[in-house]
Amino acid sequence: MKNWEALGRPEKARESKNWAIMAGVVLLVVTAFSAMAAPGSLGDRMGNIVGIALLAAWYMSSGRQQVQLVKESGDYIKRGWGKPLLFAVLATVALILFVGVVAFSMESGSTY
C-alpha cells in the first residue's frame, strides 16, 4: 500500500489495503481452523501453505505491477526497513501477549 502511495497511485493503494485486510482475515481464520481441525504439524503446514498461496496471489495481482512501474519510472526512492520491522516485532509481541492472556483466562475459568 505504501509503495503505491509513494508511486502516486492512491487508487491502487486503497485496493492493496483492502486486499491485505481480506487476506489477513482469511489467513487468520484458516490458520485457526486448521489448528483446531488438525492439531500439530499438519495444521501448521496448512496455515503455511495458505500464507504462501496468499503471498503468490498478491504478487500476481499487485506486486508484479509495482515492480514493472518501478522499473519503468526509475525514480522510485527506496525506504528503510527499520520501521516496518519494528512494527512487526511489536505486533508479534502483542499477539503473543494477547494469546497468553486469553489462554490464562480460559485456564483459570475452567473447572475440573
N, C-alpha and C positions, 0 to 999 in steps of 0.2 A: 504494500500500500504506500509506504513512504517513498519507495523508488518511483512509483507512478506520480506521486505528488512532486518529487524533485524533477521529474521529466516534464512537468507541466500538463499532466493528463488527469484532472480531478475526477472525471467520469470513470476512468479505469481504476483509480484509487478507491472509489466507492465500491466498484464491483469486487475488487480484491479484498476489501474489508468484509463485505458480505460473504464472500466465498470462504474466507478464513474463519469467520464465525460459524458458518454452517459446517465446514469441515471439522472444526474443533469439537462441535457438539456431536457430530457423527462419530468421530474418533473416541470421544469420551464414553458415549453410550455403548458402542461396540466393544470397547475395552472392558467396561464394567460388566456387560452381559456375558462376554466370553470368559471373563474371570470367574463369574458365578456358574456358568454352564459347564466350563471345562477348567476346573482349578488346576493350578500348576503350570508346567511349561507349555502345554497345549494352548491354554488361554492366553499366555504371554505371547506366544507365536502368532496367534490370531490377531491380537492387538497390533503387533509389529507389522504384520502383512497389511492390515488396513492402513496403518500410518504410512507405509511405503507407497501403497496404492494411491492414497490421497496426495502425497508429495508428487508422484508421477503425473497425476491428473492436473494438479496445479501447474506444473511445469508445461504440460502440453496446452493448457488453456490460457495461461497468462505469462508464465515465466519466459517462455520462448519469445513472446512478443517483446518483452522488456529487453532481452539480450539483443534482439535484432535492432531495436530502436537505439540502444546504446552504441552498438557497432556503427550504425549509420550516422548518428549525430557526432560522435567523437568528443563532445564537450561535457560529458557527464562527470561530475565531481564525486569521487568515492568518499564515503564516510567511514568513520572508525567503528570498531566492533565493541568498544568498551561499554557504552550504554546498553545496547541490546543484550550483551552477556550478563551485565549486572542485573537487569530486569528479569532475565531468565532464571538466574540463580535465586533472586528474591521470590519469584513466583513459585519455584520449586520448593523452597523452604516454607512458604506459606501453605502450599498444598500438603506437604508432609505434616506440618503442624495441624492443619485442618483435619486430615485423616486421623492423626493421633488423638485429637480431641474427640472426634466422633467415635472412634474405636473405644476410647476410655469411657465415654459416657454410655455407650452401649453395654460395655462390660460391667460397669458399676450399677447399671439399671436392671441387669438380668438376674433372675432368681434360679437357684439350682435346687 
